Amino acid sequence: MYFMPRHHSIYARVVHIKPLCRYAITLSALIAVGAVWFFVKYEVIDTSIFQSMAEIKTLREQVSLMQQTTKNIVQLEASTAQLQSQFKLLASKYQSPDYMQGALMNLINQAGACKLAMQQCTIDDQKDEGWYTKNTVSIDVSGTFDQLLKFTQSLATCSYLMAMHNATIAHTNNGIFNLKCGLDIVAVK
């Protein structure tokens, strides 16, 4: 005979159930606990693993992007160094102390080659802009319209850094035109 306490009605009911049913109930309870553990613990762990894998993929993409960016930076630094050396080479060409004098001589020679009459050629202003000096020259030449066009084309193709501004062409008489303009001649320091 079994020991049965008086005030435990649940225990009394369990004791009177057949052993096969008790084993079935215990097995069902274990399966239920296992299912709860699976869905609570395993699914959380599986979700966490999935999120971690996604973060790892994102980090790998970022590392790949960073490596590509680093490669591009190295290429840009090489290009910058090459451009700086080219700039220094070109700047040395436009740095000589005789540069302005040579530019004015070129201007006068171009006018003479185009058979223009030069009325005026004066240096109006000189501005020191840090890494370059800008000299403003006023010119006044006269000749046929074709000669003036040839002169402006020769100025556009000359080897000196020049920019024309405030150009006016006026017809004077008998097919003679007058060109008045300002030229900015830039010399690199």
BATOR-981184 format. One record per residue: x, y, z of N, C-alpha, C in turn. Coordinates in pm, 1 decimal. Last residue first. Layout:
BEGIN
       nc1       nc2       nc3      cac1      cac2      cac3       cc1       cc2       cc3
         X         Y         Z         X         Y         Z         X         Y         Z
...
This chain:
BEGIN
       nc1       nc2       nc3      cac1      cac2      cac3       cc1       cc2       cc3
    5415.9    8291.2   -6072.2    5530.1    8322.5   -5984.6    5613.6    8200.9   -5959.2
    5310.2    8331.9   -6407.5    5310.1    8248.4   -6286.6    5434.4    8282.7   -6205.2
    5136.3    8585.8   -6563.7    5270.3    8528.6   -6540.7    5266.0    8454.5   -6407.7
    4900.9    8676.3   -6804.5    4923.8    8612.6   -6675.2    5063.6    8552.9   -6671.0
    4750.3    8949.4   -6936.6    4864.1    8859.7   -6956.5    4901.6    8807.4   -6818.2
    4462.1    9058.6   -7074.3    4519.5    9019.5   -6945.1    4629.7    8916.9   -6973.6
    4395.9    9326.2   -7282.0    4450.2    9190.4   -7273.8    4502.6    9168.6   -7132.4
    4133.8    9515.4   -7425.7    4225.6    9492.7   -7314.7    4270.6    9348.3   -7316.3
    4096.0    9697.5   -7736.9    4065.1    9591.4   -7640.4    4167.3    9590.9   -7527.1
    3991.8    9810.2   -8044.4    4038.9    9851.9   -7911.9    3998.9    9741.7   -7813.7
    4039.7    9826.5   -8380.7    4017.0    9732.2   -8270.4    4077.7    9789.6   -8143.7
    3896.3    9966.1   -8667.7    3980.0    9993.9   -8551.5    3940.8    9896.6   -8440.0
    3917.4    9922.6   -9023.0    3850.0    9902.9   -8895.4    3949.2    9926.0   -8782.2
    3867.4   10032.7   -9347.3    3961.4   10025.7   -9234.5    3878.6   10017.9   -9105.8
    3702.7   10083.8   -9563.1    3734.5    9944.6   -9531.0    3835.7    9927.8   -9418.5
    3683.0   10372.1   -9555.3    3740.0   10298.3   -9668.5    3783.7   10156.4   -9633.6
    3694.4   10423.7   -9198.9    3669.0   10470.8   -9335.1    3736.0   10378.2   -9435.7
    3609.9   10275.7   -8949.7    3651.1   10416.0   -8956.7    3624.1   10473.1   -9096.0
    3421.3   10069.0   -8749.4    3455.1   10099.9   -8889.1    3491.2   10247.1   -8896.3
    3541.8    9908.4   -8457.1    3466.4   10019.2   -8516.5    3516.0   10043.0   -8659.5
    3521.4    9675.8   -8211.6    3568.8    9697.1   -8348.2    3478.4    9804.5   -8409.4
    3626.3    9610.4   -7884.4    3532.8    9682.5   -7971.4    3598.8    9701.7   -8108.0
    3655.9    9410.1   -7599.5    3697.3    9433.5   -7738.4    3586.0    9506.4   -7813.5
    3675.9    9331.9   -7324.9    3629.9    9465.5   -7365.9    3674.0    9500.8   -7508.3
    3955.7    9103.4   -7340.2    3828.3    9150.2   -7284.5    3800.5    9292.1   -7335.7
    4153.7    8810.5   -7376.1    4106.7    8937.3   -7431.5    3973.0    8974.0   -7368.1
    4423.2    8668.2   -7212.9    4277.3    8668.8   -7223.3    4233.9    8806.7   -7271.3
    4713.5    8458.8   -7226.7    4645.2    8586.2   -7251.2    4495.0    8565.6   -7255.4
    5005.8    8314.5   -7189.0    4874.2    8308.9   -7124.1    4807.9    8445.7   -7134.3
    5167.0    8237.6   -7500.9    5157.8    8314.0   -7377.0    5016.3    8305.5   -7321.1
    5173.0    8122.2   -7748.8    5215.4    8039.6   -7635.4    5211.0    8113.9   -7501.8
    4876.4    8179.8   -7955.1    5014.1    8207.4   -7910.8    5044.3    8130.6   -7782.0
    4619.2    8153.1   -8043.3    4707.4    8036.5   -8055.7    4849.4    8062.7   -8007.9
    4499.6    8397.7   -8003.3    4438.8    8280.1   -7940.4    4531.5    8159.2   -7943.3
    4650.4    8563.7   -8164.7    4659.6    8580.8   -8019.0    4603.3    8458.3   -7946.9
    4564.4    8474.7   -8412.0    4704.9    8451.3   -8375.3    4725.5    8471.2   -8225.6
    4301.5    8565.1   -8405.1    4327.9    8421.3   -8410.7    4471.8    8390.7   -8371.6
    4343.9    8841.2   -8407.5    4280.7    8779.7   -8288.3    4301.3    8628.2   -8287.3
    4465.2    8862.8   -8665.2    4537.4    8904.0   -8543.8    4476.8    8839.2   -8418.9
    4258.3    8783.0   -8832.5    4382.4    8705.3   -8832.0    4464.0    8736.3   -8705.5
    4079.8    8990.8   -8780.1    4044.0    8853.5   -8745.1    4167.3    8764.6   -8737.6
    4228.8    9206.1   -8884.6    4192.9    9204.9   -8742.0    4155.8    9063.4   -8696.4
    4240.2    9131.8   -9153.7    4364.4    9144.1   -9078.2    4337.0    9139.6   -8926.8
    3967.2    9148.5   -9219.3    4036.0    9019.2   -9227.4    4166.4    9021.1   -9148.3
    3927.3    9424.9   -9192.6    3856.5    9332.8   -9103.4    3923.3    9195.1   -9103.1
    4235.5    9611.9   -9201.8    4113.9    9557.9   -9261.6    4051.3    9457.1   -9165.0
    4326.7    9819.3   -8919.4    4356.2    9747.6   -9042.5    4226.1    9697.7   -9102.1
    4465.3    9909.9   -8602.8    4372.1    9933.2   -8713.2    4422.2    9862.0   -8837.4
    4462.5    9890.2   -8242.4    4521.7    9860.6   -8373.4    4417.2    9886.3   -8481.0
    4536.6    9930.2   -7924.1    4453.2    9996.4   -8024.2    4522.3    9975.9   -8158.6
    4535.2    9780.7   -7597.9    4589.6    9795.4   -7733.9    4485.1    9861.9   -7822.4
    4636.4    9757.1   -7266.0    4538.6    9813.7   -7359.6    4605.0    9826.6   -7495.3
    4689.3    9500.8   -7033.7    4747.7    9579.6   -7142.7    4633.8    9628.5   -7230.9
    4743.0    9395.8   -6710.9    4640.2    9437.2   -6805.7    4702.7    9534.6   -6905.8
    4883.8    9116.7   -6562.8    4912.6    9247.2   -6621.1    4804.6    9278.9   -6723.0
    4891.8    8927.7   -6277.9    4810.3    8958.6   -6396.0    4839.8    9102.0   -6438.6
    5078.9    8669.2   -6140.6    5068.6    8813.6   -6158.5    4992.2    8838.9   -6287.3
    5018.7    8403.6   -5902.5    5040.2    8456.2   -6036.9    5027.9    8607.4   -6034.6
    4975.2    8341.0   -5641.7    5061.1    8249.6   -5716.8    5083.2    8293.0   -5861.2
    4883.1    8631.9   -5563.7    4932.4    8518.3   -5484.4    5027.5    8432.5   -5564.2
    4827.9    8832.3   -5752.9    4719.3    8748.0   -5702.4    4769.3    8626.4   -5624.2
    4897.9    9151.0   -5826.5    4965.0    9034.2   -5770.0    4858.6    8950.4   -5700.2
    4839.3    9328.0   -6119.1    4781.6    9277.1   -5994.2    4856.9    9151.8   -5951.8
    4882.4    9616.4   -6295.5    4949.6    9491.7   -6259.9    4896.5    9449.5   -6123.0
    4761.7    9806.2   -6574.8    4750.0    9762.2   -6435.2    4829.1    9633.6   -6415.9
    4834.2    9894.5   -6834.6    4745.1    9973.0   -6749.3    4756.1    9935.0   -6602.1
    5066.5    9932.0   -7072.3    5037.6    9847.4   -6955.8    4957.9    9931.9   -6858.3
    4972.5    9994.0   -7412.9    5017.6   10040.8   -7280.1    4981.0    9938.7   -7173.3
    4973.5   10075.9   -7724.5    4999.4    9952.1   -7650.5    5057.3    9992.9   -7515.7
    4825.0   10217.0   -8014.8    4853.7   10225.3   -7871.0    4877.0   10084.7   -7816.2
    4821.3   10173.0   -8286.7    4806.8   10309.7   -8238.5    4853.2   10322.6   -8093.4
    4959.6    9979.3   -8527.2    4936.1    9983.1   -8382.9    4935.5   10127.7   -8337.6
    4828.1    9852.3   -8814.3    4890.6    9973.8   -8761.4    4856.7    9981.1   -8612.2
    4902.6    9522.6   -8934.2    4814.3    9616.7   -8865.8    4894.5    9737.5   -8820.2
    5008.3    9289.5   -9052.4    5009.0    9417.3   -9124.4    4905.8    9515.2   -9067.5
    5050.1    9065.0   -8908.8    4916.4    9077.5   -8968.6    4899.9    9208.8   -9044.6
    5301.4    9116.6   -8813.7    5285.3    9006.7   -8908.1    5149.9    9012.6   -8977.9
    5244.9    9324.2   -8630.7    5325.2    9352.0   -8750.8    5308.4    9243.2   -8855.0
    5101.9    9181.7   -8440.2    5036.9    9293.7   -8509.3    5112.3    9327.0   -8637.8
    5301.5    9004.3   -8361.4    5178.5    8952.0   -8421.6    5106.1    9062.0   -8498.9
    5486.0    9184.3   -8248.3    5523.3    9107.2   -8367.5    5400.7    9050.5   -8438.7
    5338.2    9274.0   -8028.7    5378.7    9369.9   -8133.1    5414.8    9296.9   -8261.7
    5314.4    9030.6   -7889.7    5195.3    9106.8   -7927.5    5227.3    9204.0   -8041.8
    5582.4    8968.4   -7843.4    5500.7    8878.3   -7924.9    5376.6    8950.8   -7976.3
    5645.2    9177.1   -7671.8    5713.8    9167.8   -7801.0    5635.0    9077.1   -7896.3
    5481.8    9108.2   -7457.8    5458.6    9234.6   -7528.5    5526.0    9233.5   -7665.5
    5598.0    8863.2   -7385.9    5457.2    8866.6   -7425.6    5426.1    8994.7   -7502.6
    5857.0    8945.2   -7314.4    5839.4    8855.9   -7428.8    5695.9    8857.1   -7479.2
    5792.8    9094.3   -7088.3    5856.4    9161.2   -7201.2    5840.3    9077.0   -7328.1
    5694.7    8888.8   -6929.3    5607.0    8999.5   -6967.4    5662.7    9072.9   -7088.4
    5927.3    8722.4   -6907.9    5801.0    8671.7   -6961.9    5711.9    8785.8   -7012.2
    6167.4    8763.1   -6793.9    6145.8    8827.3   -6923.0    6011.7    8789.7   -6984.0
    6172.8    8602.2   -6572.6    6156.8    8747.0   -6552.7    6128.6    8821.3   -6683.1
    5967.3    8307.2   -6611.4    6091.5    8380.5   -6634.5    6068.8    8530.3   -6617.8
    5741.4    8154.8   -6586.2    5792.5    8225.2   -6469.3    5911.3    8315.0   -6496.9
    5641.2    7976.6   -6769.0    5576.4    8108.0   -6761.2    5627.1    8190.9   -6644.3
    5796.1    7751.2   -6726.9    5797.6    7812.2   -6860.0    5742.5    7954.5   -6854.4
    5725.8    7679.8   -6474.4    5862.3    7729.7   -6494.5    5875.1    7797.3   -6631.1
    5471.8    7583.7   -6521.9    5485.4    7710.7   -6450.2    5625.8    7767.0   -6468.9
    5524.1    7338.4   -6642.8    5462.3    7445.6   -6721.3    5479.2    7581.6   -6654.4
    5641.2    7210.1   -6419.4    5713.6    7218.9   -6545.6    5658.0    7331.9   -6632.1
    5437.0    7228.4   -6234.4    5565.0    7293.8   -6205.4    5647.1    7310.5   -6332.0
    5245.1    7072.3   -6366.9    5218.5    7213.9   -6341.0    5348.7    7288.7   -6313.8
    5369.3    6822.8   -6362.3    5342.1    6886.5   -6491.2    5317.2    7035.8   -6474.0
    5370.6    6782.2   -6085.7    5498.7    6791.0   -6156.6    5479.8    6855.2   -6294.0
    5096.0    6777.4   -6040.8    5177.7    6880.5   -5977.1    5311.6    6895.4   -6048.4
    5022.4    6550.3   -6185.4    4973.7    6681.3   -6229.2    5054.2    6795.2   -6166.3
    5153.3    6355.3   -6030.3    5189.6    6372.2   -6170.2    5145.1    6509.7   -6221.3
    5019.3    6386.6   -5787.2    5163.9    6408.1   -5792.4    5209.7    6431.5   -5936.0
    4760.8    6317.6   -5873.2    4787.0    6451.6   -5819.9    4935.9    6483.0   -5825.6
    4796.6    6048.8   -5940.6    4757.6    6145.2   -6044.3    4787.5    6288.0   -6000.3
    4856.9    5949.1   -5685.9    4955.3    5937.4   -5793.1    4925.3    6036.9   -5905.0
    4617.1    6007.8   -5558.1    4740.7    6068.8   -5508.8    4849.5    6061.8   -5615.0
    4444.3    5844.8   -5706.4    4428.6    5990.4   -5712.0    4553.6    6062.0   -5661.8
    4539.2    5592.0   -5629.4    4546.5    5632.0   -5770.2    4534.0    5783.8   -5785.1
    4476.8    5604.7   -5356.7    4616.3    5588.3   -5398.0    4633.7    5631.0   -5543.7
    4200.1    5622.3   -5376.6    4275.5    5732.5   -5315.8    4421.6    5724.7   -5356.7
    4136.5    5373.6   -5486.3    4109.6    5495.1   -5564.1    4188.1    5613.8   -5509.3
    4210.6    5212.2   -5270.4    4278.2    5195.1   -5399.9    4259.2    5319.9   -5485.3
    4024.6    5301.4   -5084.9    4166.9    5318.3   -5057.2    4247.8    5307.0   -5186.2
    3792.1    5213.8   -5212.4    3812.9    5356.7   -5190.1    3960.5    5385.3   -5164.3
    3831.4    4938.5   -5198.0    3821.3    5002.3   -5329.1    3846.7    5151.7   -5317.0
    3826.9    4908.7   -4920.1    3947.0    4871.9   -4993.9    3947.1    4935.9   -5132.1
    3564.6    4992.7   -4870.0    3674.9    5067.9   -4812.6    3805.6    5035.8   -4886.1
    3421.3    4790.8   -5001.0    3407.8    4928.9   -5045.7    3524.1    5013.2   -4994.4
    3500.2    4573.5   -4840.9    3530.4    4574.0   -4984.6    3523.8    4715.5   -5040.4
    3391.1    4656.9   -4598.9    3536.0    4638.0   -4608.8    3578.0    4640.5   -4755.7
    3120.9    4652.3   -4669.1    3182.9    4778.0   -4630.4    3334.8    4769.5   -4638.9
    3088.4    4378.6   -4715.5    3066.4    4472.7   -4825.0    3131.5    4607.4   -4794.7
    3138.5    4287.3   -4455.7    3227.6    4246.9   -4564.6    3212.2    4339.5   -4684.0
    2920.1    4400.3   -4322.2    3055.4    4443.1   -4287.5    3156.2    4403.9   -4396.0
    2711.2    4256.0   -4442.4    2717.9    4400.9   -4456.9    2858.1    4452.4   -4427.6
    2776.0    3998.1   -4352.3    2772.3    4026.1   -4495.6    2784.4    4176.0   -4521.2
    2746.9    4037.4   -4077.5    2877.3    3998.2   -4130.6    2884.2    4027.6   -4280.0
    2473.0    4089.5   -4067.8    2567.3    4193.3   -4028.4    2707.0    4162.8   -4080.4
    2376.6    3838.2   -4147.5    2346.3    3955.9   -4229.1    2442.2    4070.5   -4196.0
    2469.5    3683.1   -3933.7    2519.0    3655.2   -4069.3    2492.9    3774.9   -4161.4
    2317.8    3794.9   -3728.2    2464.4    3804.5   -3724.4    2523.9    3779.9   -3862.2
    2061.9    3720.3   -3807.0    2096.7    3862.2   -3800.3    2247.9    3881.5   -3800.4
    2089.7    3438.8   -3781.4    2056.6    3497.6   -3910.9    2093.7    3645.7   -3915.0
    2139.7    3419.0   -3506.7    2242.0    3374.8   -3601.4    2216.7    3436.2   -3738.2
    1892.8    3511.7   -3412.1    2015.6    3583.4   -3377.5    2128.5    3545.7   -3473.1
    1726.8    3310.5   -3507.0    1708.2    3447.5   -3553.5    1833.4    3529.8   -3527.1
    1830.5    3097.7   -3355.7    1835.4    3092.4   -3501.4    1819.4    3232.7   -3560.9
    1770.2    3185.0   -3096.7    1909.9    3164.2   -3134.5    1923.9    3164.2   -3286.4
    1492.9    3186.7   -3117.8    1563.0    3310.3   -3082.8    1709.4    3300.0   -3124.4
    1447.9    2915.4   -3173.3    1410.6    3015.8   -3272.5    1478.8    3148.9   -3244.1
    1542.3    2799.6   -2931.2    1606.4    2769.2   -3058.7    1573.0    2873.8   -3164.4
    1371.1    2910.1   -2722.2    1517.1    2921.5   -2722.4    1576.0    2906.3   -2863.0
    1101.7    2881.1   -2811.9    1146.2    2997.9   -2736.1    1296.6    3015.4   -2749.4
    1077.0    2646.0   -2955.9    1025.6    2769.6   -3013.1    1071.8    2893.4   -2938.1
    1210.3    2461.2   -2784.2    1248.8    2476.8   -2923.7    1204.9    2612.6   -2977.5
    1068.2    2485.0   -2543.3    1212.1    2518.4   -2545.7    1256.6    2544.6   -2690.1
     819.0    2395.0   -2631.6     832.0    2532.2   -2582.3     977.7    2575.2   -2586.1
     894.3    2132.9   -2694.8     842.2    2220.9   -2799.9     854.2    2367.0   -2758.3
     972.0    2039.2   -2439.4    1068.3    2041.7   -2549.9    1023.8    2135.0   -2661.0
     726.6    2058.5   -2307.9     839.4    2139.5   -2259.3     945.4    2150.4   -2369.1
     584.6    1870.5   -2462.2     539.4    2009.8   -2456.6     653.0    2101.5   -2410.5
     730.5    1639.2   -2404.6     723.7    1687.2   -2543.1     680.4    1833.2   -2545.8
     679.0    1624.4   -2130.1     817.0    1642.7   -2176.4     820.9    1694.3   -2321.3
     402.8    1582.9   -2138.5     455.3    1702.0   -2071.0     598.3    1729.5   -2116.6
     396.3    1336.5   -2270.6     333.2    1453.3   -2332.6     386.2    1582.8   -2271.5
     525.0    1180.5   -2076.5     585.0    1196.0   -2208.3     527.7    1317.5   -2280.9
     334.3    1201.1   -1869.4     471.3    1249.6   -1847.7     541.0    1273.4   -1981.9
     116.0    1077.7   -1991.2     105.0    1217.5   -1947.3     244.6    1277.6   -1928.7
     222.8     823.7   -2032.3     178.2     900.2   -2148.5     169.3    1049.2   -2113.7
     265.5     746.9   -1767.0     380.2     757.4   -1856.7     344.3     841.1   -1980.6
      -1.1     742.5   -1678.6      94.4     834.9   -1616.2     216.8     855.1   -1706.1
    -101.8     538.3   -1836.8    -152.4     674.9   -1859.1     -57.2     776.0   -1797.4
      36.1     325.9   -1721.6      54.6     354.3   -1862.8       7.8     496.1   -1896.6
     -60.9     323.2   -1453.3      78.8     359.1   -1482.2     103.4     392.6   -1629.1
    -379.6     481.6   -1400.3    -302.7     364.8   -1441.5    -159.7     407.2   -1476.7
    -438.1     682.1   -1113.9    -433.1     668.1   -1259.8    -345.2     548.4   -1291.4
    -414.7     717.5    -842.6    -516.7     623.8    -888.1    -522.8     610.7   -1040.1
    -225.6     913.0    -814.2    -193.1     779.8    -765.4    -292.2     678.3    -820.2
    -354.3    1137.6    -902.5    -244.4    1085.0    -981.8    -214.2     941.6    -941.9
    -536.8    1183.1    -696.5    -587.1    1151.1    -829.2    -477.4    1087.3    -913.9
    -365.8    1242.9    -486.8    -455.0    1128.2    -475.0    -508.6    1088.4    -611.6
    -249.7    1474.6    -576.3    -164.9    1356.7    -559.5    -250.4    1231.8    -552.7
    -471.2    1637.4    -558.2    -406.7    1614.2    -688.4    -323.2    1488.8    -680.8
    -531.2    1645.0    -285.6    -626.1    1580.8    -375.8    -564.9    1552.8    -513.2
    -404.3    1628.8      -3.4    -347.3    1646.2    -136.6    -433.8    1575.1    -238.3
    -472.3    1567.3     257.9    -509.5    1697.9     202.5    -451.1    1724.8      64.7
    -376.5    1310.5     329.1    -519.3    1339.1     322.6    -551.6    1467.5     245.4
    -127.0    1115.2     162.4    -167.0    1220.9     253.0    -312.3    1259.3     228.7
     -59.1     789.2     140.0    -140.0     891.7      78.1    -175.9     997.2     180.5
     159.4     534.8      64.7     132.5     639.7     162.4      58.3     752.1      90.3
      27.5     227.2     -62.2      99.4     352.0     -75.7      63.0     447.0      35.2
      79.7    -117.6       0.0       0.0       0.0       0.0      85.1     125.6       0.0
